[in-house]
């Protein structure tokens, strides 16, 4: 018997009865065993008064947990310095759950 099933992940078929799992369809990634949504996190971060745009990416290192890295474009006139990094990090601690918080911030103006 067969029945249609909607897979949560992309499937790479290796034949009629064999497949490998690909990336998730919903955009979630696991950070510390918790599903997080980088696009949603980036849109929340973009509401910060000094942030014009934000994009998140995942950094994976062998033998270590995956991390979120935020590439942030600051509004004109805002300096990408250590004080700004601390301000954004503190803001993220208020607005985001621990697994959703980026571990690295890259600033551009």
Gaussian input, Z-matrix of N, CA and C with variables (Angstrom, degrees):
# hf/3-21g

backbone

0 1
 N
 C     1     B1
 C     2     B2     1     A1
 N     3     B3     2     A2     1     D1
 C     4     B4     3     A3     2     D2
 C     5     B5     4     A4     3     D3
 N     6     B6     5     A5     4     D4
 C     7     B7     6     A6     5     D5
 C     8     B8     7     A7     6     D6
 N     9     B9     8     A8     7     D7
 C    10    B10     9     A9     8     D8
 C    11    B11    10    A10     9     D9
 N    12    B12    11    A11    10    D10
 C    13    B13    12    A12    11    D11
 C    14    B14    13    A13    12    D12
 N    15    B15    14    A14    13    D13
 C    16    B16    15    A15    14    D14
 C    17    B17    16    A16    15    D15
 N    18    B18    17    A17    16    D16
 C    19    B19    18    A18    17    D17
 C    20    B20    19    A19    18    D18
 N    21    B21    20    A20    19    D19
 C    22    B22    21    A21    20    D20
 C    23    B23    22    A22    21    D21
 N    24    B24    23    A23    22    D22
 C    25    B25    24    A24    23    D23
 C    26    B26    25    A25    24    D24
 N    27    B27    26    A26    25    D25
 C    28    B28    27    A27    26    D26
 C    29    B29    28    A28    27    D27
 N    30    B30    29    A29    28    D28
 C    31    B31    30    A30    29    D29
 C    32    B32    31    A31    30    D30
 N    33    B33    32    A32    31    D31
 C    34    B34    33    A33    32    D32
 C    35    B35    34    A34    33    D33
 N    36    B36    35    A35    34    D34
 C    37    B37    36    A36    35    D35
 C    38    B38    37    A37    36    D36
 N    39    B39    38    A38    37    D37
 C    40    B40    39    A39    38    D38
 C    41    B41    40    A40    39    D39
 N    42    B42    41    A41    40    D40
 C    43    B43    42    A42    41    D41
 C    44    B44    43    A43    42    D42
 N    45    B45    44    A44    43    D43
 C    46    B46    45    A45    44    D44
 C    47    B47    46    A46    45    D45
 N    48    B48    47    A47    46    D46
 C    49    B49    48    A48    47    D47
 C    50    B50    49    A49    48    D48
 N    51    B51    50    A50    49    D49
 C    52    B52    51    A51    50    D50
 C    53    B53    52    A52    51    D51
 N    54    B54    53    A53    52    D52
 C    55    B55    54    A54    53    D53
 C    56    B56    55    A55    54    D54
 N    57    B57    56    A56    55    D55
 C    58    B58    57    A57    56    D56
 C    59    B59    58    A58    57    D57
 N    60    B60    59    A59    58    D58
 C    61    B61    60    A60    59    D59
 C    62    B62    61    A61    60    D60
 N    63    B63    62    A62    61    D61
 C    64    B64    63    A63    62    D62
 C    65    B65    64    A64    63    D63
 N    66    B66    65    A65    64    D64
 C    67    B67    66    A66    65    D65
 C    68    B68    67    A67    66    D66
 N    69    B69    68    A68    67    D67
 C    70    B70    69    A69    68    D68
 C    71    B71    70    A70    69    D69
 N    72    B72    71    A71    70    D70
 C    73    B73    72    A72    71    D71
 C    74    B74    73    A73    72    D72
 N    75    B75    74    A74    73    D73
 C    76    B76    75    A75    74    D74
 C    77    B77    76    A76    75    D75
 N    78    B78    77    A77    76    D76
 C    79    B79    78    A78    77    D77
 C    80    B80    79    A79    78    D78
 N    81    B81    80    A80    79    D79
 C    82    B82    81    A81    80    D80
 C    83    B83    82    A82    81    D81
 N    84    B84    83    A83    82    D82
 C    85    B85    84    A84    83    D83
 C    86    B86    85    A85    84    D84
 N    87    B87    86    A86    85    D85
 C    88    B88    87    A87    86    D86
 C    89    B89    88    A88    87    D87
 N    90    B90    89    A89    88    D88
 C    91    B91    90    A90    89    D89
 C    92    B92    91    A91    90    D90
 N    93    B93    92    A92    91    D91
 C    94    B94    93    A93    92    D92
 C    95    B95    94    A94    93    D93
 N    96    B96    95    A95    94    D94
 C    97    B97    96    A96    95    D95
 C    98    B98    97    A97    96    D96
 N    99    B99    98    A98    97    D97
 C   100   B100    99    A99    98    D98
 C   101   B101   100   A100    99    D99
 N   102   B102   101   A101   100   D100
 C   103   B103   102   A102   101   D101
 C   104   B104   103   A103   102   D102
 N   105   B105   104   A104   103   D103
 C   106   B106   105   A105   104   D104
 C   107   B107   106   A106   105   D105
 N   108   B108   107   A107   106   D106
 C   109   B109   108   A108   107   D107
 C   110   B110   109   A109   108   D108
 N   111   B111   110   A110   109   D109
 C   112   B112   111   A111   110   D110
 C   113   B113   112   A112   111   D111
 N   114   B114   113   A113   112   D112
 C   115   B115   114   A114   113   D113
 C   116   B116   115   A115   114   D114
 N   117   B117   116   A116   115   D115
 C   118   B118   117   A117   116   D116
 C   119   B119   118   A118   117   D117
 N   120   B120   119   A119   118   D118
 C   121   B121   120   A120   119   D119
 C   122   B122   121   A121   120   D120
 N   123   B123   122   A122   121   D121
 C   124   B124   123   A123   122   D122
 C   125   B125   124   A124   123   D123
 N   126   B126   125   A125   124   D124
 C   127   B127   126   A126   125   D125
 C   128   B128   127   A127   126   D126
 N   129   B129   128   A128   127   D127
 C   130   B130   129   A129   128   D128
 C   131   B131   130   A130   129   D129
 N   132   B132   131   A131   130   D130
 C   133   B133   132   A132   131   D131
 C   134   B134   133   A133   132   D132
 N   135   B135   134   A134   133   D133
 C   136   B136   135   A135   134   D134
 C   137   B137   136   A136   135   D135
 N   138   B138   137   A137   136   D136
 C   139   B139   138   A138   137   D137
 C   140   B140   139   A139   138   D138
 N   141   B141   140   A140   139   D139
 C   142   B142   141   A141   140   D140
 C   143   B143   142   A142   141   D141
 N   144   B144   143   A143   142   D142
 C   145   B145   144   A144   143   D143
 C   146   B146   145   A145   144   D144
 N   147   B147   146   A146   145   D145
 C   148   B148   147   A147   146   D146
 C   149   B149   148   A148   147   D147
 N   150   B150   149   A149   148   D148
 C   151   B151   150   A150   149   D149
 C   152   B152   151   A151   150   D150
 N   153   B153   152   A152   151   D151
 C   154   B154   153   A153   152   D152
 C   155   B155   154   A154   153   D153
 N   156   B156   155   A155   154   D154
 C   157   B157   156   A156   155   D155
 C   158   B158   157   A157   156   D156
 N   159   B159   158   A158   157   D157
 C   160   B160   159   A159   158   D158
 C   161   B161   160   A160   159   D159
 N   162   B162   161   A161   160   D160
 C   163   B163   162   A162   161   D161
 C   164   B164   163   A163   162   D162
 N   165   B165   164   A164   163   D163
 C   166   B166   165   A165   164   D164
 C   167   B167   166   A166   165   D165
 N   168   B168   167   A167   166   D166
 C   169   B169   168   A168   167   D167
 C   170   B170   169   A169   168   D168
 N   171   B171   170   A170   169   D169
 C   172   B172   171   A171   170   D170
 C   173   B173   172   A172   171   D171
 N   174   B174   173   A173   172   D172
 C   175   B175   174   A174   173   D173
 C   176   B176   175   A175   174   D174
 N   177   B177   176   A176   175   D175
 C   178   B178   177   A177   176   D176
 C   179   B179   178   A178   177   D177
 N   180   B180   179   A179   178   D178
 C   181   B181   180   A180   179   D179
 C   182   B182   181   A181   180   D180
 N   183   B183   182   A182   181   D181
 C   184   B184   183   A183   182   D182
 C   185   B185   184   A184   183   D183
 N   186   B186   185   A185   184   D184
 C   187   B187   186   A186   185   D185
 C   188   B188   187   A187   186   D186
 N   189   B189   188   A188   187   D187
 C   190   B190   189   A189   188   D188
 C   191   B191   190   A190   189   D189
 N   192   B192   191   A191   190   D190
 C   193   B193   192   A192   191   D191
 C   194   B194   193   A193   192   D192
 N   195   B195   194   A194   193   D193
 C   196   B196   195   A195   194   D194
 C   197   B197   196   A196   195   D195
 N   198   B198   197   A197   196   D196
 C   199   B199   198   A198   197   D197
 C   200   B200   199   A199   198   D198
 N   201   B201   200   A200   199   D199
 C   202   B202   201   A201   200   D200
 C   203   B203   202   A202   201   D201
 N   204   B204   203   A203   202   D202
 C   205   B205   204   A204   203   D203
 C   206   B206   205   A205   204   D204
 N   207   B207   206   A206   205   D205
 C   208   B208   207   A207   206   D206
 C   209   B209   208   A208   207   D207
 N   210   B210   209   A209   208   D208
 C   211   B211   210   A210   209   D209
 C   212   B212   211   A211   210   D210
 N   213   B213   212   A212   211   D211
 C   214   B214   213   A213   212   D212
 C   215   B215   214   A214   213   D213
 N   216   B216   215   A215   214   D214
 C   217   B217   216   A216   215   D215
 C   218   B218   217   A217   216   D216
 N   219   B219   218   A218   217   D217
 C   220   B220   219   A219   218   D218
 C   221   B221   220   A220   219   D219
 N   222   B222   221   A221   220   D220
 C   223   B223   222   A222   221   D221
 C   224   B224   223   A223   222   D222
 N   225   B225   224   A224   223   D223
 C   226   B226   225   A225   224   D224
 C   227   B227   226   A226   225   D225
 N   228   B228   227   A227   226   D226
 C   229   B229   228   A228   227   D227
 C   230   B230   229   A229   228   D228
 N   231   B231   230   A230   229   D229
 C   232   B232   231   A231   230   D230
 C   233   B233   232   A232   231   D231
 N   234   B234   233   A233   232   D232
 C   235   B235   234   A234   233   D233
 C   236   B236   235   A235   234   D234
 N   237   B237   236   A236   235   D235
 C   238   B238   237   A237   236   D236
 C   239   B239   238   A238   237   D237
 N   240   B240   239   A239   238   D238
 C   241   B241   240   A240   239   D239
 C   242   B242   241   A241   240   D240
 N   243   B243   242   A242   241   D241
 C   244   B244   243   A243   242   D242
 C   245   B245   244   A244   243   D243
 N   246   B246   245   A245   244   D244
 C   247   B247   246   A246   245   D245
 C   248   B248   247   A247   246   D246
 N   249   B249   248   A248   247   D247
 C   250   B250   249   A249   248   D248
 C   251   B251   250   A250   249   D249
 N   252   B252   251   A251   250   D250
 C   253   B253   252   A252   251   D251
 C   254   B254   253   A253   252   D252
 N   255   B255   254   A254   253   D253
 C   256   B256   255   A255   254   D254
 C   257   B257   256   A256   255   D255
 N   258   B258   257   A257   256   D256
 C   259   B259   258   A258   257   D257
 C   260   B260   259   A259   258   D258
 N   261   B261   260   A260   259   D259
 C   262   B262   261   A261   260   D260
 C   263   B263   262   A262   261   D261
 N   264   B264   263   A263   262   D262
 C   265   B265   264   A264   263   D263
 C   266   B266   265   A265   264   D264
 N   267   B267   266   A266   265   D265
 C   268   B268   267   A267   266   D266
 C   269   B269   268   A268   267   D267
 N   270   B270   269   A269   268   D268
 C   271   B271   270   A270   269   D269
 C   272   B272   271   A271   270   D270
 N   273   B273   272   A272   271   D271
 C   274   B274   273   A273   272   D272
 C   275   B275   274   A274   273   D273
 N   276   B276   275   A275   274   D274
 C   277   B277   276   A276   275   D275
 C   278   B278   277   A277   276   D276
 N   279   B279   278   A278   277   D277
 C   280   B280   279   A279   278   D278
 C   281   B281   280   A280   279   D279
 N   282   B282   281   A281   280   D280
 C   283   B283   282   A282   281   D281
 C   284   B284   283   A283   282   D282
 N   285   B285   284   A284   283   D283
 C   286   B286   285   A285   284   D284
 C   287   B287   286   A286   285   D285
 N   288   B288   287   A287   286   D286
 C   289   B289   288   A288   287   D287
 C   290   B290   289   A289   288   D288
 N   291   B291   290   A290   289   D289
 C   292   B292   291   A291   290   D290
 C   293   B293   292   A292   291   D291
 N   294   B294   293   A293   292   D292
 C   295   B295   294   A294   293   D293
 C   296   B296   295   A295   294   D294
 N   297   B297   296   A296   295   D295
 C   298   B298   297   A297   296   D296
 C   299   B299   298   A298   297   D297
 N   300   B300   299   A299   298   D298
 C   301   B301   300   A300   299   D299
 C   302   B302   301   A301   300   D300
 N   303   B303   302   A302   301   D301
 C   304   B304   303   A303   302   D302
 C   305   B305   304   A304   303   D303
 N   306   B306   305   A305   304   D304
 C   307   B307   306   A306   305   D305
 C   308   B308   307   A307   306   D306
 N   309   B309   308   A308   307   D307
 C   310   B310   309   A309   308   D308
 C   311   B311   310   A310   309   D309
 N   312   B312   311   A311   310   D310
 C   313   B313   312   A312   311   D311
 C   314   B314   313   A313   312   D312
 N   315   B315   314   A314   313   D313
 C   316   B316   315   A315   314   D314
 C   317   B317   316   A316   315   D315
 N   318   B318   317   A317   316   D316
 C   319   B319   318   A318   317   D317
 C   320   B320   319   A319   318   D318
 N   321   B321   320   A320   319   D319
 C   322   B322   321   A321   320   D320
 C   323   B323   322   A322   321   D321
 N   324   B324   323   A323   322   D322
 C   325   B325   324   A324   323   D323
 C   326   B326   325   A325   324   D324

   B1=1.4463
   B2=1.5305
   B3=1.2864
   B4=1.4666
   B5=1.5170
   B6=1.3189
   B7=1.4650
   B8=1.5250
   B9=1.3120
   B10=1.4666
   B11=1.5302
   B12=1.3154
   B13=1.4632
   B14=1.5256
   B15=1.3087
   B16=1.4579
   B17=1.5263
   B18=1.3078
   B19=1.4687
   B20=1.5265
   B21=1.3404
   B22=1.4665
   B23=1.5259
   B24=1.3193
   B25=1.4592
   B26=1.5256
   B27=1.3104
   B28=1.4582
   B29=1.5242
   B30=1.3137
   B31=1.4569
   B32=1.5237
   B33=1.3261
   B34=1.4693
   B35=1.5275
   B36=1.3144
   B37=1.4589
   B38=1.5315
   B39=1.3332
   B40=1.4614
   B41=1.5266
   B42=1.2778
   B43=1.4607
   B44=1.5139
   B45=1.3352
   B46=1.4627
   B47=1.5247
   B48=1.3498
   B49=1.4631
   B50=1.5190
   B51=1.3133
   B52=1.4604
   B53=1.5330
   B54=1.3073
   B55=1.4613
   B56=1.5226
   B57=1.3118
   B58=1.4587
   B59=1.5167
   B60=1.3385
   B61=1.4589
   B62=1.5192
   B63=1.3155
   B64=1.4561
   B65=1.5119
   B66=1.3057
   B67=1.4584
   B68=1.5196
   B69=1.3043
   B70=1.4587
   B71=1.5183
   B72=1.3017
   B73=1.4675
   B74=1.5311
   B75=1.3250
   B76=1.4592
   B77=1.5293
   B78=1.3373
   B79=1.4578
   B80=1.5155
   B81=1.3153
   B82=1.4639
   B83=1.5222
   B84=1.3181
   B85=1.4645
   B86=1.5204
   B87=1.3096
   B88=1.4564
   B89=1.5119
   B90=1.3265
   B91=1.4615
   B92=1.5212
   B93=1.3178
   B94=1.4662
   B95=1.5273
   B96=1.3285
   B97=1.4541
   B98=1.5181
   B99=1.3405
   B100=1.4650
   B101=1.5237
   B102=1.3353
   B103=1.4663
   B104=1.5192
   B105=1.3301
   B106=1.4592
   B107=1.5230
   B108=1.3129
   B109=1.4585
   B110=1.5195
   B111=1.3401
   B112=1.4624
   B113=1.5246
   B114=1.3291
   B115=1.4702
   B116=1.5252
   B117=1.3162
   B118=1.4647
   B119=1.5327
   B120=1.3147
   B121=1.4599
   B122=1.5282
   B123=1.3270
   B124=1.4708
   B125=1.5210
   B126=1.3240
   B127=1.4708
   B128=1.5253
   B129=1.3127
   B130=1.4716
   B131=1.5262
   B132=1.3304
   B133=1.4639
   B134=1.5193
   B135=1.3222
   B136=1.4669
   B137=1.5274
   B138=1.3333
   B139=1.4630
   B140=1.5233
   B141=1.3243
   B142=1.4757
   B143=1.5217
   B144=1.3181
   B145=1.4703
   B146=1.5165
   B147=1.3185
   B148=1.4644
   B149=1.5281
   B150=1.3312
   B151=1.4661
   B152=1.5247
   B153=1.3258
   B154=1.4619
   B155=1.5266
   B156=1.3192
   B157=1.4597
   B158=1.5230
   B159=1.3298
   B160=1.4623
   B161=1.5193
   B162=1.2978
   B163=1.4633
   B164=1.5271
   B165=1.3231
   B166=1.4608
   B167=1.5088
   B168=1.3196
   B169=1.4521
   B170=1.5193
   B171=1.3056
   B172=1.4639
   B173=1.5227
   B174=1.3253
   B175=1.4593
   B176=1.5248
   B177=1.3111
   B178=1.4629
   B179=1.5197
   B180=1.3241
   B181=1.4615
   B182=1.5128
   B183=1.3116
   B184=1.4654
   B185=1.5234
   B186=1.3208
   B187=1.4579
   B188=1.5216
   B189=1.3311
   B190=1.4653
   B191=1.5275
   B192=1.3148
   B193=1.4649
   B194=1.5185
   B195=1.3264
   B196=1.4624
   B197=1.5246
   B198=1.3324
   B199=1.4579
   B200=1.5122
   B201=1.3306
   B202=1.4559
   B203=1.5271
   B204=1.3158
   B205=1.4593
   B206=1.5197
   B207=1.3379
   B208=1.4591
   B209=1.5197
   B210=1.3197
   B211=1.4622
   B212=1.5214
   B213=1.3230
   B214=1.4581
   B215=1.5214
   B216=1.3281
   B217=1.4603
   B218=1.5242
   B219=1.3239
   B220=1.4625
   B221=1.5199
   B222=1.3294
   B223=1.4581
   B224=1.5261
   B225=1.2946
   B226=1.4644
   B227=1.5271
   B228=1.3251
   B229=1.4588
   B230=1.5173
   B231=1.3228
   B232=1.4641
   B233=1.5216
   B234=1.3376
   B235=1.4622
   B236=1.5265
   B237=1.3247
   B238=1.4707
   B239=1.5314
   B240=1.3237
   B241=1.4547
   B242=1.5327
   B243=1.3273
   B244=1.4574
   B245=1.5302
   B246=1.3264
   B247=1.4660
   B248=1.5252
   B249=1.3119
   B250=1.4656
   B251=1.5276
   B252=1.3207
   B253=1.4708
   B254=1.5268
   B255=1.3292
   B256=1.4656
   B257=1.5229
   B258=1.3239
   B259=1.4632
   B260=1.5280
   B261=1.3229
   B262=1.4667
   B263=1.5279
   B264=1.3240
   B265=1.4616
   B266=1.5253
   B267=1.3237
   B268=1.4695
   B269=1.5225
   B270=1.3274
   B271=1.4599
   B272=1.5308
   B273=1.3392
   B274=1.4728
   B275=1.5240
   B276=1.3225
   B277=1.4686
   B278=1.5238
   B279=1.3181
   B280=1.4622
   B281=1.5294
   B282=1.3290
   B283=1.4620
   B284=1.5297
   B285=1.3326
   B286=1.4659
   B287=1.5219
   B288=1.3331
   B289=1.4638
   B290=1.5290
   B291=1.3291
   B292=1.4751
   B293=1.5287
   B294=1.3520
   B295=1.4683
   B296=1.5298
   B297=1.3392
   B298=1.4623
   B299=1.5273
   B300=1.3102
   B301=1.4647
   B302=1.5246
   B303=1.3293
   B304=1.4651
   B305=1.5242
   B306=1.3069
   B307=1.4609
   B308=1.5235
   B309=1.3331
   B310=1.4668
   B311=1.5215
   B312=1.3415
   B313=1.4624
   B314=1.5162
   B315=1.3193
   B316=1.4626
   B317=1.5210
   B318=1.3427
   B319=1.4605
   B320=1.5075
   B321=1.3355
   B322=1.4586
   B323=1.5163
   B324=1.3194
   B325=1.4698
   B326=1.5134
   A1=108.89
   A2=116.43
   A3=121.27
   A4=108.62
   A5=114.94
   A6=119.95
   A7=108.41
   A8=117.30
   A9=120.89
   A10=110.73
   A11=114.89
   A12=121.28
   A13=107.82
   A14=116.80
   A15=121.07
   A16=109.67
   A17=116.40
   A18=120.47
   A19=110.75
   A20=116.42
   A21=121.09
   A22=111.46
   A23=116.75
   A24=121.82
   A25=109.89
   A26=115.69
   A27=120.06
   A28=107.73
   A29=116.46
   A30=121.08
   A31=109.29
   A32=115.83
   A33=121.54
   A34=106.48
   A35=115.46
   A36=120.39
   A37=110.58
   A38=115.21
   A39=122.81
   A40=111.23
   A41=117.46
   A42=123.59
   A43=107.66
   A44=116.24
   A45=120.35
   A46=112.77
   A47=116.79
   A48=119.61
   A49=114.26
   A50=118.15
   A51=120.42
   A52=109.95
   A53=116.01
   A54=120.24
   A55=110.69
   A56=115.50
   A57=123.10
   A58=107.37
   A59=116.02
   A60=119.92
   A61=110.16
   A62=115.32
   A63=121.68
   A64=109.45
   A65=116.84
   A66=121.57
   A67=111.83
   A68=115.19
   A69=121.35
   A70=111.42
   A71=115.78
   A72=121.10
   A73=112.18
   A74=117.44
   A75=120.58
   A76=113.80
   A77=117.41
   A78=120.76
   A79=114.62
   A80=118.21
   A81=120.70
   A82=111.03
   A83=114.93
   A84=122.65
   A85=106.76
   A86=115.96
   A87=119.15
   A88=110.44
   A89=114.44
   A90=122.28
   A91=106.14
   A92=116.80
   A93=121.88
   A94=111.90
   A95=116.13
   A96=121.27
   A97=114.97
   A98=117.07
   A99=121.81
   A100=109.10
   A101=116.67
   A102=120.13
   A103=109.63
   A104=115.89
   A105=122.10
   A106=108.03
   A107=115.89
   A108=122.06
   A109=109.36
   A110=117.85
   A111=121.18
   A112=114.78
   A113=118.46
   A114=119.59
   A115=111.07
   A116=117.34
   A117=121.39
   A118=110.11
   A119=116.86
   A120=120.88
   A121=110.11
   A122=116.84
   A123=120.82
   A124=110.88
   A125=117.44
   A126=118.96
   A127=111.17
   A128=117.99
   A129=120.97
   A130=109.54
   A131=116.66
   A132=120.10
   A133=111.51
   A134=117.51
   A135=121.46
   A136=112.08
   A137=117.86
   A138=120.20
   A139=112.24
   A140=117.57
   A141=121.11
   A142=108.08
   A143=117.46
   A144=121.54
   A145=114.30
   A146=119.16
   A147=121.39
   A148=113.40
   A149=117.31
   A150=121.24
   A151=109.86
   A152=115.75
   A153=121.86
   A154=110.01
   A155=116.77
   A156=122.07
   A157=109.28
   A158=115.30
   A159=120.66
   A160=108.65
   A161=115.18
   A162=121.67
   A163=106.51
   A164=117.13
   A165=120.61
   A166=110.48
   A167=114.79
   A168=121.02
   A169=108.19
   A170=115.11
   A171=122.23
   A172=108.50
   A173=115.32
   A174=120.56
   A175=106.97
   A176=115.23
   A177=121.37
   A178=109.18
   A179=115.74
   A180=121.38
   A181=108.08
   A182=115.96
   A183=120.47
   A184=110.03
   A185=116.12
   A186=121.21
   A187=114.01
   A188=118.04
   A189=120.91
   A190=109.19
   A191=115.18
   A192=120.02
   A193=110.08
   A194=116.12
   A195=120.46
   A196=109.38
   A197=115.73
   A198=121.52
   A199=110.17
   A200=115.08
   A201=120.74
   A202=108.86
   A203=115.33
   A204=122.28
   A205=106.89
   A206=116.37
   A207=121.25
   A208=109.59
   A209=116.32
   A210=122.84
   A211=105.68
   A212=116.01
   A213=122.64
   A214=110.83
   A215=115.53
   A216=121.20
   A217=107.03
   A218=114.95
   A219=120.93
   A220=110.85
   A221=115.14
   A222=118.68
   A223=108.92
   A224=115.34
   A225=122.01
   A226=110.02
   A227=115.08
   A228=121.35
   A229=114.88
   A230=117.78
   A231=121.01
   A232=108.64
   A233=116.27
   A234=120.92
   A235=111.39
   A236=116.58
   A237=120.31
   A238=110.40
   A239=116.27
   A240=120.01
   A241=111.04
   A242=116.07
   A243=121.05
   A244=111.76
   A245=117.08
   A246=119.56
   A247=111.29
   A248=116.43
   A249=120.16
   A250=110.00
   A251=116.78
   A252=120.35
   A253=110.50
   A254=117.11
   A255=120.40
   A256=111.04
   A257=117.32
   A258=120.83
   A259=110.69
   A260=116.70
   A261=120.22
   A262=110.47
   A263=116.94
   A264=120.29
   A265=110.88
   A266=117.69
   A267=120.57
   A268=110.86
   A269=116.98
   A270=121.88
   A271=109.98
   A272=116.25
   A273=120.82
   A274=111.47
   A275=117.18
   A276=120.57
   A277=111.56
   A278=116.77
   A279=121.39
   A280=110.67
   A281=117.50
   A282=122.38
   A283=115.36
   A284=117.25
   A285=120.95
   A286=111.57
   A287=115.71
   A288=120.91
   A289=108.77
   A290=119.14
   A291=120.84
   A292=115.00
   A293=121.09
   A294=118.25
   A295=113.45
   A296=117.40
   A297=121.30
   A298=112.68
   A299=117.41
   A300=120.72
   A301=111.81
   A302=116.54
   A303=118.47
   A304=110.74
   A305=116.58
   A306=121.84
   A307=111.13
   A308=115.54
   A309=120.56
   A310=107.52
   A311=115.66
   A312=122.05
   A313=108.74
   A314=116.48
   A315=122.59
   A316=107.01
   A317=116.16
   A318=121.21
   A319=112.47
   A320=115.38
   A321=121.93
   A322=106.87
   A323=115.60
   A324=118.80
   A325=109.89
   D1=143.73
   D2=175.89
   D3=-125.84
   D4=154.43
   D5=174.65
   D6=-151.93
   D7=145.11
   D8=179.88
   D9=-72.01
   D10=138.69
   D11=178.78
   D12=-136.13
   D13=134.17
   D14=175.83
   D15=-86.76
   D16=113.30
   D17=-178.25
   D18=-78.33
   D19=143.64
   D20=177.12
   D21=-76.55
   D22=-21.10
   D23=-179.28
   D24=-114.15
   D25=161.99
   D26=171.02
   D27=-72.73
   D28=141.54
   D29=-179.03
   D30=-114.64
   D31=132.77
   D32=174.65
   D33=-106.42
   D34=105.59
   D35=-175.60
   D36=-75.22
   D37=131.34
   D38=178.13
   D39=-103.41
   D40=5.76
   D41=-177.94
   D42=161.08
   D43=-167.35
   D44=-176.47
   D45=-70.98
   D46=-24.74
   D47=-174.61
   D48=-130.15
   D49=14.06
   D50=-175.59
   D51=-138.20
   D52=137.45
   D53=179.28
   D54=-148.08
   D55=162.36
   D56=173.57
   D57=-116.82
   D58=146.00
   D59=178.49
   D60=-77.99
   D61=136.93
   D62=174.81
   D63=-105.87
   D64=-155.88
   D65=179.50
   D66=-70.01
   D67=165.10
   D68=-179.89
   D69=-74.29
   D70=147.52
   D71=179.04
   D72=-78.34
   D73=-27.57
   D74=-174.50
   D75=-88.67
   D76=0.12
   D77=177.67
   D78=83.08
   D79=-0.22
   D80=-179.83
   D81=-74.28
   D82=149.69
   D83=171.22
   D84=-130.93
   D85=159.05
   D86=178.28
   D87=-100.11
   D88=126.31
   D89=173.82
   D90=-122.61
   D91=119.64
   D92=-177.26
   D93=53.26
   D94=37.81
   D95=176.86
   D96=77.73
   D97=8.99
   D98=-179.15
   D99=-116.64
   D100=134.08
   D101=176.05
   D102=-72.11
   D103=126.24
   D104=174.90
   D105=-128.72
   D106=158.87
   D107=-175.75
   D108=-120.17
   D109=97.96
   D110=-175.64
   D111=-53.23
   D112=-39.55
   D113=-179.80
   D114=-64.79
   D115=-40.18
   D116=178.38
   D117=-65.87
   D118=-43.72
   D119=179.52
   D120=-61.90
   D121=-44.16
   D122=179.18
   D123=-61.01
   D124=-39.61
   D125=179.80
   D126=-68.86
   D127=-34.66
   D128=175.45
   D129=-65.82
   D130=-45.69
   D131=-179.53
   D132=-62.87
   D133=-32.39
   D134=-179.64
   D135=-68.30
   D136=-10.21
   D137=175.94
   D138=-82.97
   D139=-8.71
   D140=175.94
   D141=-61.90
   D142=139.16
   D143=-173.60
   D144=-60.71
   D145=-24.66
   D146=-178.00
   D147=-101.29
   D148=-0.05
   D149=-177.32
   D150=-105.19
   D151=125.80
   D152=177.21
   D153=-88.76
   D154=-41.66
   D155=-178.84
   D156=-150.47
   D157=153.04
   D158=179.02
   D159=-145.63
   D160=139.41
   D161=175.89
   D162=-133.55
   D163=135.33
   D164=178.43
   D165=-109.62
   D166=147.12
   D167=174.79
   D168=-138.99
   D169=163.46
   D170=-178.37
   D171=-104.27
   D172=134.23
   D173=174.65
   D174=-114.08
   D175=125.95
   D176=179.03
   D177=-115.48
   D178=132.60
   D179=174.83
   D180=-126.00
   D181=140.02
   D182=179.91
   D183=-57.74
   D184=131.42
   D185=177.53
   D186=78.36
   D187=7.18
   D188=-179.64
   D189=-131.43
   D190=163.45
   D191=176.73
   D192=-74.68
   D193=151.04
   D194=174.58
   D195=-65.11
   D196=149.72
   D197=179.52
   D198=-129.54
   D199=152.56
   D200=172.19
   D201=-92.03
   D202=136.11
   D203=175.22
   D204=-120.19
   D205=129.31
   D206=-179.91
   D207=-103.32
   D208=125.48
   D209=171.80
   D210=-100.82
   D211=110.87
   D212=-169.46
   D213=-115.04
   D214=131.34
   D215=171.85
   D216=-101.95
   D217=121.05
   D218=-179.08
   D219=-88.40
   D220=155.13
   D221=177.48
   D222=-67.96
   D223=157.59
   D224=-177.31
   D225=-58.41
   D226=135.03
   D227=178.44
   D228=92.36
   D229=-10.88
   D230=178.90
   D231=-91.32
   D232=127.62
   D233=-178.30
   D234=-82.15
   D235=134.36
   D236=177.18
   D237=-84.58
   D238=72.41
   D239=-176.12
   D240=-116.33
   D241=-175.23
   D242=-177.53
   D243=-62.67
   D244=-37.83
   D245=178.21
   D246=-61.91
   D247=-40.64
   D248=178.42
   D249=-65.15
   D250=-41.74
   D251=179.11
   D252=-59.88
   D253=-44.39
   D254=178.69
   D255=-65.17
   D256=-39.89
   D257=179.90
   D258=-63.24
   D259=-45.52
   D260=179.20
   D261=-65.74
   D262=-42.06
   D263=179.56
   D264=-62.17
   D265=-44.56
   D266=178.34
   D267=-62.63
   D268=-41.01
   D269=178.30
   D270=-61.42
   D271=-43.05
   D272=179.14
   D273=-63.94
   D274=-33.84
   D275=178.20
   D276=-64.85
   D277=-27.78
   D278=178.45
   D279=-82.86
   D280=-40.89
   D281=-170.98
   D282=-90.81
   D283=-23.83
   D284=-171.82
   D285=-121.17
   D286=150.84
   D287=173.89
   D288=-71.24
   D289=155.82
   D290=-177.67
   D291=-49.62
   D292=-45.83
   D293=-179.41
   D294=-68.62
   D295=-18.26
   D296=-178.69
   D297=-84.74
   D298=-13.48
   D299=-175.89
   D300=-77.37
   D301=127.55
   D302=175.44
   D303=-61.94
   D304=149.38
   D305=177.20
   D306=-98.79
   D307=-17.87
   D308=179.86
   D309=-134.77
   D310=136.08
   D311=176.32
   D312=-117.31
   D313=127.61
   D314=172.43
   D315=-113.38
   D316=122.58
   D317=-176.08
   D318=-107.23
   D319=140.39
   D320=169.26
   D321=-132.84
   D322=161.56
   D323=179.25
   D324=-116.35

